[in-house]
Amino acid sequence: MQTHLTPWLDLSASSAPLTQEMLENAGGGILFVLGLFFLIAGMLTTGPLERRGPRRFLVSRLWRLGLPVIAYALVVWPLLQWLVDTATSEAGTPWESYRRQLSGSQWQSLGTGPMWFVAILFVVTLGWCSWRWRFPAAPTASTASALSLIHI
């Protein structure tokens, strides 16, 4: 099935095995890359956490990670929902849609959308800071030498 908008998209039965194979390979690749991104984020966390301490580091991450997620969930997502409702001609004003999104049964539909990675990264950072607060790491020789270079 081809449309004039997407001539490159062929959904006929003859291309189904190829499409299935591409989706399976892409899905596996995406999962590997996401794990790699979390690994990189975790490796880049230890230095600032040691320099600032858990409390200052967590406040910094709250501003850098938590605030954008909250802004997206409370501002952008309801606006997008209102635009979808407008397209299906079920919407009133943006404020009515916003009030409906934040109250009653539709509260569950308030989402993070593409900010899910940032939200999970903040939760993992919160757990890591809690762990480091409870069990502080003893400074190692490499950490002590790195900190001495910073103070020079």
LINURWO-V806136 format. One record per helix or strand. SS is the DSSP state (helix for helix, strand for strand). FROM is the first residue (numbers start at 0). TO is the last residue. Records with the same first field share a line. If there is no record, write none. Layout:
SS: FROM-TO / FROM-TO
//
This chain:
helix: 12-42 / 44-51 / 53-86 / 93-101 / 103-108 / 112-133 / 140-150
//
